[in-house]
Structure formats: structure tokens, C-alpha cells
């Protein structure tokens, strides 16, 4: 089923998830904007995503905080906040609501219960819809391609699979100030943190790879949020070479610019790995969740994703760093 361009004026996208999830949806946002250039597109998301909407204002016009719901783990549920949200949704009267959260359990019923407009997206066993607005939630493919398939079901043509990460002028100015105190010359970024300790490669492994890079003549910048200070400190402590600790000193845009200028990013499969894909920076990405085909960058030549649940061969990861050319070469 297609939604005509001339009568589709207000579109909502429900994706109340974290940075990496959102960046993987950018090709879908790009396709949506191309199909509906004059529509008002609103993201229903987590509080942090207000900044994401500012960054991607070419594709998304408005942000509405989704306050959480029973069964969704990202936020605690508060009935009063939900009631306010439901009331606002009914006032919005969307022409189309895209369910881009997941397979449809919980959220399809939730969105339809708002009576805020027709819902389209993914469904799966236990939440099937007879409506042609839904497709079977696909497994075993990239998160990027997954959402383009869903939009194609609505007659929305893809506009490429490339990721994007626009930089703001204020972020450029901030990074110039930060870099004024940093050593000059080629560098690599090592980002050992991620959301959830179970998704983090051991600090000793990050330290060993960082030492390999430093031994080749690269500066090593260790990045992370202030909440990740314990793991970044452990990586630096375990290194034989000195490293520059930028933990908590950079915002998201500044980290993006650092990655853009780096010769290599070494990280877990997390938000910064998708930034490297957007910036065209080579990367070594360690997948600890067993879903490298879903979350790993699509360019397999530029980016090497290691499924640690299957491989656990540290020597093979070390060999990837050894392929780096010495900056003096």
C-alpha cells in the first residue's frame, strides 16, 4: 500500500532506542524524506534523541519524547507521563506512523491503541496484521537494509545504504580547542566502552591492540564517556606505550570529528562503530553479541567486524593492526 505524496502531510517514526540503532536508520530517514519532501516528519524517541533530531534536521522536523511503556526496558513506566503522551498523539493526527522499533511485539498494539493515525512497519508471530502495511520482521540481514525493505513495502524507494553523521559548527570549534593541546601527527582512536558490560571486549585486548598501533608510530587517543572512565583507565594502565586519555572530554560531535581524522578506530560494536562507517574511517569492530551480520558495517573491505562469540582468536585481530602502514613509511 502506498501513501500518496499530496495527502501525506504528517508522519511519525517510532524508534525509541540508542545511538547505534538510530544511525542505522538514517538511510531509511533519507528515503522517507525523498519520498515526502514537504511532509512534517516527527521522531518519537528517547530523551537523548532530541539532539539527534537537531543533527539530522534535513530529514526530521520534530521530536516528541516517548515516555516508556510496560514491557519496554529502555525507560521506567509512569502512567501519568503515558497519559500525557497518548493525549498529545491523538491531537497530532498523523497521516502515517512508522513502527521502526522491532518485530512488533508490544509496540504494534501500543501504537494502534493511541488512535493517532494508521500504523505501518514490522510484524511477526504473535502480532501479525492482515494489513498490507506490515511485513515480516527479517532476521539475518543488516539493520540498515531491514528498514529499507519495510519502506519499500510502502512504495518508498531506497536512496542508498550509506550512513551519515553531520557535524555542527560549534562542535568543530570545540574540537579545535581540544586538539590544540594534543600531539600532532597520525593517530588511531581506541574506544573500549559500550552500553552494557557484556558487550565489552576485555580491556587487556584493547590495550594490546593500542600498543601495536603505538609501536608503529601512531598516537593513541582513548575515547569514552565519563561513565566509561573505569574501562578507559584500565586500558591505559595496561598499555606499555603512553596514550592520550580523552575520556569525558568530548561530546558526540567531537568524537565524530576525531574519528573522521583517525587512521583507524578500534571499538566494540557500538555507536562509534557506525560513526566510523559514516565517516569512511577504517575500523576494527568487535562484536560480542553474536549479531555481526545485523550491526557490522556494510563495507567489509574498509571495516573488519570480528564475531568474538565464534572466533576468540586474538592473533587474527592482531594481524589486522599489523596491516597498518607505519606513518613514517
PyMOL commands that set and color helices and strands:
alter all, ss='L'
color gray80, all
select helices_A, chain A and resi 19-24+26-35+49-55+79-92+107-113+143-152+169-179+197-199+203-215+226-238+252-261+271-279+292-295+314-322
alter helices_A, ss='H'
color red, helices_A
select strands_A, chain A and resi 10-14+40-45+62-65+96-99+119-123+134-136+187-191+219-222+244-245+264-268+283-287+303-307
alter strands_A, ss='S'
color yellow, strands_A
deselect
rebuild
show_as cartoon
